Amino acid sequence: MNIFEQRESNIRAYCRVYPVIFETAINARQTDDQGKEYIDFFAGAGVLNFGHNNPRMKAAMIAYLQSNGVTHSLDMHTTAKREFMETFVTTILEPRGMSHKMQFMGPTGSNAVEAALKLARRATGRLHIAAFSHGFHGMTLGALACTANQYFRGAAGVPLEHVTHLPLGSEKKGADSGLAALAQLRENYLDPSSGIERPAAFLVETIQAEGGVNIADRSWLQALAGLAKEIGALLIIDDIQVGCGRTGSYFSFDDLDIDPDIICLAKGVGGMGTPLALNLVKPEYDKLWSPGEHTGTFRGQNLSFVAGKEALSYFENDALMQTVNAHAQTMNNALAPLAQQFADIDVRGKGMIIGLDVGSGERAKQIVNTCFEKGLLIASCGTGGRVVKLIPPLTIPAADLQEGLDILVATTQHVMEAV
Ligand SMILES: Cc1ncc(COP(=O)(O)O)c(C=O)c1O
C-alpha cells in the first residue's frame, strides 16, 4: 500500500480516476513517475488555460522570487498586485467600458461565490438566491446551497436553505421554452399575492461546465438580465470555469450583450494553477462593504499576481483567441461525426469547452478509463457523469490536440459499438 492509500483521506477522488503518480508537466502533457506521457484534456478542471509550467509565467515567477519579491501580504499593497491590477484594468476592463471594482478573497471559486452572495443579500435586503438546476458553484455552505448536485449537497450535514433552483433556459431546449418559463416567473415575482419572494440575485453560469456543458440560450440570458433589473435583483455571472479565454474571448458573456453586477473569477485567472479568485463588482454595490468584512489570509497571492499578469498578456492581441477558435473548429470537426453515427450522442460547446454527451454515465466512465490507459486525461460531468468534457489548455499544440481527439474518437466508437 502506498502512502496515499495508507494515509490520504477517503475523500480523494481524481487520483482514483487517474491512478498513477504524476511527476512533470509541460503545456498540455503530463508525465508520470514511470515515464508514461499523457495528453491533458482536463487541464486541472479548467485551471490550466495557459498550460502546465507556462514558460512566460515560470520565468516571471522565478525572477520575482530571486528579487525577494513579497510572497505573502494578505491584502496589503505590493508591486506584484499593482501590476496585476493595472494590467487587468487596461487589458480587460477599460476596453469593455467596465467600471467594476476588483475584490480579492481566499483563492477558491467557492470563496468568490460566497462573497458575491453576501453582497447581493446586503444590497437588496433579501434572503433568497435564484440559482439553476445543474449549476455548480462550489462546496462551502453558501456556494453549496447554490450547487444543484445531490451528491455534493448530501455532504453538507445542515439544511441548505434560502436558494431556489430554477430550470436553465438552455440552447438545447430552445429559446421558447426558457422564455416561457421566465415569463411565468416574472408574473409570479410581480404578483404581490403569489407568495413567491423576489430573490437577492440570479446566480448563473453562461455555460454550466460541471453540470454537463449546458449552454444558456442567448435570448434567455438577456431576458433573465432584464428580469433581474426589473425586480431589483443582482445578476451574478459565475465565470469561474468558462471565463479567462475558454470560450474564445476573455469573458464567456462578451458576445451576449448583458451587463452583470458581479462576475466571479477564479481557476485560470491566477495563471498556471497559482491560486487566485476575484469578484468584479459594480461600484454602487462594492461600496456597501466595510473594510475587512469578507476577509481571508490568502487574499491575493503575489506569485499568482505575477503569473496572472502574464496570463493577461495573452489578451493584449487576438492571437490566442484566434487559436482557440481554430482549435474549437478542429474539436467540433472530430466529434460531430460521432453524433451523426450514434443517436445517443450529443456534442455541444462553445470555444474550447465541449461536452460529448454519450447518454449514460457507465459509457462515459468506460471512455474516460480507456482514454486514460491510452494516454489521454479527460473527465466526465453532468447528470450521472454522462458527459465527457473536453477542456484542454488553450495553448495546446495542434498536434497534441489532434492526437488526443484521435484517441477519444476511436475509444468512443469502440465503447458505443459494444453496447
Ligand atoms: C462554475 C464554478 N463555480 C465555482 C466553482 C468552485 O471553485 P473552487 O473549486 O475553486 O472552489 C467551480 C469549480 O469547479 C466552478 O466550475
The ligand as an SDF file (V2000), in Angstrom:
LIG
                    3D

 16 16  0  0  0  0  0  0  0  0999 V2000
  -18.5390   27.3860  -12.2620 C   0  0  0  0  0  0  0  0  0  0  0  0
  -17.8090   27.0690  -10.9950 C   0  0  0  0  0  0  0  0  0  0  0  0
  -18.0450   27.8130   -9.9060 N   0  0  0  0  0  0  0  0  0  0  0  0
  -17.4110   27.5750   -8.7490 C   0  0  0  0  0  0  0  0  0  0  0  0
  -16.5080   26.5550   -8.6280 C   0  0  0  0  0  0  0  0  0  0  0  0
  -15.8150   26.2880   -7.3230 C   0  0  0  0  0  0  0  0  0  0  0  0
  -14.4630   26.6300   -7.4040 O   0  0  0  0  0  0  0  0  0  0  0  0
  -13.4400   26.0150   -6.3550 P   0  0  0  0  0  0  0  0  0  0  0  0
  -13.3840   24.5430   -6.5770 O   0  0  0  0  0  0  0  0  0  0  0  0
  -12.1370   26.7050   -6.6740 O   0  0  0  0  0  0  0  0  0  0  0  0
  -13.9410   26.3760   -5.0050 O   0  0  0  0  0  0  0  0  0  0  0  0
  -16.2240   25.7380   -9.7420 C   0  0  0  0  0  0  0  0  0  0  0  0
  -15.2980   24.6130   -9.6620 C   0  0  0  0  0  0  0  0  0  0  0  0
  -15.2360   23.7210  -10.4750 O   0  0  0  0  0  0  0  0  0  0  0  0
  -16.9060   26.0030  -10.9550 C   0  0  0  0  0  0  0  0  0  0  0  0
  -16.7020   25.2560  -12.0430 O   0  0  0  0  0  0  0  0  0  0  0  0
  1  2  1  0
  2  3  1  0
  2 15  2  0
  3  4  2  0
  4  5  1  0
  5  6  1  0
  5 12  2  0
  6  7  1  0
  7  8  1  0
  8  9  2  0
  8 10  1  0
  8 11  1  0
 12 13  1  0
 12 15  1  0
 13 14  2  0
 15 16  1  0
M  END
$$$$
